[in-house]
């Protein structure tokens, strides 16, 4: 039995006794409706990090549970990671690295798929905390910056970044050389990048996704990478997680995939721990959490998850 299997067995054993369950989005225990139904004493679900979509939020709301997370604890490092991935894809970095470690030397074999970032059109799907930080970090690269979100940014921030709002997602995607996914996983965004939508994007488009793997149609991405319609795909989120050994993204060409690491550094772990401890202290004292930390409160989902 693997370590993960042992953990699942322990969780199933103790679910009926739990009052509080702490999970992470990186190596999640999927808190399904079935598990929530078994947890007769459960009152609080805490995510040590950001992103509680591994929890059946509707079932949690229907059961009257509170779901909260350490909001804002890793937004800067995820934006930094996204910028790194953009540069890795644009400059065709990984094949160069693999040449070096294999003892080869073929500059032309790398340069034919390497480009400048300057002057490229970069669009972010979602301009919340992480999306805004990414746009600010891209500003010095002199890109053409676009964003799609349900709400427009503050005019001052738009002016500062030079980013232009695109109301129609598909219209924006057709303009983009590089697309970065920064939207939460909801029923509306699940599988939103399917075969049809990908086919309408620029041939050779580069995609970075540190949001959630299930926002993408897994096989559609793999097929588009194989055909060259997607020129490069990088991210650290998969569905399910941990990704099985036969997951097609492990083997598709022109990818720069990692385990779910973009939101985890030593600094971030200290913030997760401090934020989780603070919420536990508040819970046991009968106090409210900071408003922005609630995902489900009194049966109501936070707006971004509706």
TAZI-V639867 format. One line per field, one symbol per residue. ss: DSSP state (H for helix, E for strand, - for the rest). phi: phi as a letter, one per 20 degrees, with the letter a starting at -180 (. if undefined). burial: # if it has 16 or more other C-alpha atoms within 10 Angstrom, else .. A space follows every 50 residues. Layout:
ss->???
phi->???
burial->???
This chain:
ss->--HHHHHHHHHHHHHHH--EEEE-------E-HHHHHH-----EEEE--- ----E-HHHHHH---EEEE-----HHHHHHHHHHHHHHHH--HHHHHHHH HH----HHHHH---------EEEEE---HHHHHHHHHHHHH--EEEEE-- ----HHHHHHH--EE---HHHHHHH--EEEE-----------E-HHHHH- ----EEEEE---HHHE-HHHHHHHHHH--EEEEEE------------HHH ----EEE--------HHHHHHHHHHHHHHHHHHH------HHHEEEE--E E-HHH-
phi->.ffffffffffgfegfefdccdcceecfefeegfffffefdfccdddeqc odffdfffffffemeddbbegnfcfffffffffgfgffffelffgfffff fenebbfffeffcdcfegnfedcdeocegfgffffffegfeleedcbcbf cffggffgffemfdfdfegfffffeeeccdecdfecffefmfeegffffe fgfngdcdcdebfffefgffffffffenfefaccrcdcbfcgfffeffff dffldcecffdfeccgfffffgffffffffgfffemdfeggfefdcblnd ffgfde
burial->..............##...##.####.####.#.##..#..######### ###########.#####################.##.######.##.... .........#..##..#..#########.#######.##...#######. ..#....#..######.....###############...######..#.. ##################.#######..##########..#.#.....#. .######..#.###...##.##..##..##........#...#####.## #...#.
